[in-house]
Amino acid sequence: MNDPRRRGPIARVFVGIWDAVTFTRRLVFNLLFLLLLVLLLVAIFAGGRGTPLLDRTTLVIAPEGALVEQYSGDRAMRALAAATGRAPGEVQLRDLLRALEAAAGDGRIERVLLRSDRMTFSGYASMREVASAIAALKASGKEVIAFGNYFEQSQYLLAAQASEVYMDPQGGMLLEGLGRYRQYYREGLQDKLGVDVQLFKVGEFKSAAEPYVLDAASPESKEADLFWMNDIWGRFVGDIAKARGLQPAVLSAQIASQPDDIVAAGGDLARYALDRKLVDGLKTQIEIEALLTERGVADDDADGGFRQIAMGAYLSHVDRLLAADTRPQVAVVVAEGGITGGEQPPGTIGGESTSTLLREAREDDDVRAVVLRVDSPGGEVFASEQIRREVVALKAAGKPVVVSMGDLAASGGYWISMDADRIYADPSTITGSIGIFGLFPTLPRALEKIGVRTDGVGTTAFAGAFDPTRALDPAVGQVIQAVIDKGYRDFTGRVAAARDRSVAQIDAVARGRVWSGAQARERGLVDEFGGLRDAIADAASRGELGEPSAWRVRYIERPSSPFERWVASFSSTPRGIALFGESALARGIVTAMLPNAAADLEVLERAMAPGGAPVKALVHCLCGP
């Protein structure tokens, strides 16, 4: 047994440092515990029912961040971010639609101020659904005023639906068109680094992996992309022209002459937009606030000086009416993001996690019908098949399933959709891409550049065949291609059975080709045009739920933990907002805990990660406007 008295001076120094570290660690944890205890006590005694909703209120819809189907972070982190004054970075499509729909029939909401210039979008289908809701709000008699400092073309589509559109005199906007340009890595990977990428695929239009094996886009890729992009762009121009009372041909001509016209306007983008009736006036934010104060009710205590309520606070009022609703349900399960095996967080589709949500809907007696909302470029074949099987099981249990395609439901996104009783898509949805591919990089030439080589023996020809440090044996390549071919036969065969078509008919519109929603409907891959609300109404009808007042919509998602619910509840109270807004410590904790952005190539990285099959078959699109 060591006697502390016999330790040398150096040992005593290290022991003292260790004891100091242990003491500090305990102190930090105790302080954090005390902080949480104080917050809990404050939450218990905190008063306040949030922002009151009075007559003649202006609803301010000014979300910041990406429009998504489902939040990627947990509820507590979003609430803490909002309490500390940070933009949450995401706004749910369902929340935005719910606020617009509720405001249309709410006598206390006099008008809406729309700030779409702080939002980003992943596609045109969800934008068109929001645009339709704004147009319906305006048609209900509510005044909608849109304002922005600078409008990107996607942001402008929403603003154009308003009763009046204003822009800052120093702002501007450009209608640029659609483009799809990617980087191609073949020379860098193969010639410079010595990394040989083996591509196995079916479908001449399956271009997702072309950047790894080509120096430029293939003719087939350019042909297919331009076909669906022209369709979506023509519809986009038509939507704006209709909203602004212009002729599509006139607007298209203006876009074509933009460069010369902007130069002629002295580079004044705001004046250019005003002269072409794309906006109704040029005003600063201060002038907009004065306008809203004049038309509404002055309130010296409110930001901007007019009576208002933010979208989040307004939804709290709307949601109070749904707290104890026991009516039969149409369940909505969101499948957003890449499709990967196992349990995955919101914002990514997991073979296990998404299947679990569908299974919950199947086993819940209160759920009479299901809507699967799909916004996905695809991913792993096996994970996609797991989810498809749950859709089939729901139908076998007597619960109708309707798919609502969002911006993108291609490749694996179509795989999980094809067996639904009905498939809805927006004409500008991107879908199809019925094809399959596999990638296998080999590194022997890259290793030789640094003097490293691989050698050894194996008991069979396949022993070590999938070692990326060795060249791929041609016979092994034939095996992989055979597996990919079989996957394509499975894909087209299942689509043919689900869509009541022959395999030859499906193959003719497959081959990895991407279609717009309108083009997909012409080819029998989609049943109806419509958004999420249309799909929900169809599901309710198939479930024989009666009038809309007789049933409700329930989103089935990963439940929040008790701690997450408590943090979200407290941080939305006036005292919680004050505490987190003024506390540097609270802000520091939130900053450290906010999630980081995913890597650009996350889907491919996961697909090629060790474990499971040596080469995973992928049904991924990597497509988008």
HELIX and SHEET records of a PDB file:
HELIX    1   1 PRO A    4  ARG A    6  5                                   3    
HELIX    2   2 PRO A    9  PHE A   45  1                                  37    
HELIX    3   3 ARG A   75  ALA A   83  1                                   9    
HELIX    4   4 LEU A   93  ALA A  104  1                                  12    
HELIX    5   5 TYR A  124  ALA A  139  1                                  16    
HELIX    6   6 GLN A  153  ALA A  159  1                                   7    
HELIX    7   7 ARG A  186  ARG A  186  1                                   1    
HELIX    8   8 GLU A  187  LYS A  192  3                                   6    
HELIX    9   9 GLU A  210  TYR A  212  5                                   3    
HELIX   10  10 PRO A  219  ARG A  244  1                                  26    
HELIX   11  11 PRO A  248  ALA A  256  1                                   9    
HELIX   12  12 GLN A  258  ALA A  264  1                                   7    
HELIX   13  13 LEU A  269  ASP A  275  1                                   7    
HELIX   14  14 GLN A  285  ARG A  295  1                                  11    
HELIX   15  15 ASP A  303  GLY A  305  5                                   3    
HELIX   16  16 MET A  311  ARG A  320  1                                  10    
HELIX   17  17 GLY A  351  GLU A  363  1                                  13    
HELIX   18  18 VAL A  381  ALA A  396  1                                  16    
HELIX   19  19 GLY A  412  TRP A  415  1                                   4    
HELIX   20  20 PRO A  444  GLU A  448  1                                   5    
HELIX   21  21 PRO A  474  ARG A  499  1                                  26    
HELIX   22  22 VAL A  503  VAL A  509  1                                   7    
HELIX   23  23 GLY A  517  GLU A  522  1                                   6    
HELIX   24  24 LEU A  532  ARG A  542  1                                  11    
HELIX   25  25 PRO A  548  ALA A  550  5                                   3    
HELIX   26  26 PRO A  562  SER A  571  1                                  10    
HELIX   27  27 PRO A  574  GLU A  582  1                                   9    
HELIX   28  28 ALA A  584  MET A  593  1                                  10    
HELIX   29  29 GLU A  602  ALA A  607  1                                   6    
SHEET    1   A 6 GLY A 281  LEU A 282  0                                        
SHEET    2   A 6 GLU A 164  MET A 173  1                                        
SHEET    3   A 6 GLU A 143  PHE A 151  1                                        
SHEET    4   A 6 ILE A 109  LEU A 114  1                                        
SHEET    5   A 6 THR A  57  ILE A  61  1                                        
SHEET    6   A 6 GLN A 308  ALA A 310  1                                        
SHEET    1   B 3 GLY A  89  GLN A  92  0                                        
SHEET    2   B 3 GLY A  65  VAL A  68  1                                        
SHEET    3   B 3 MET A 119  THR A 120  1                                        
SHEET    1   C 2 ASP A 196  VAL A 202  0                                        
SHEET    2   C 2 ILE A 436  THR A 442 -1                                        
SHEET    1   D 6 VAL A 514  SER A 516  0                                        
SHEET    2   D 6 ILE A 430  GLY A 432 -1                                        
SHEET    3   D 6 VAL A 401  ALA A 410  1                                        
SHEET    4   D 6 VAL A 367  SER A 376  1                                        
SHEET    5   D 6 GLN A 329  GLU A 336  1                                        
SHEET    6   D 6 ARG A 552  TYR A 555  1                                        
SHEET    1   E 2 ILE A 339  THR A 340  0                                        
SHEET    2   E 2 ILE A 349  GLY A 350  1                                        
SHEET    1   F 2 GLY A 378  GLU A 380  0                                        
SHEET    2   F 2 LEU A 618  HIS A 620 -1                                        
SHEET    1   G 5 VAL A 514  SER A 516  0                                        
SHEET    2   G 5 ILE A 430  GLY A 432 -1                                        
SHEET    3   G 5 VAL A 401  ALA A 410  1                                        
SHEET    4   G 5 ARG A 422  ALA A 425  1                                        
SHEET    5   G 5 GLU A 528  PHE A 529  1                                        
END                                                                             
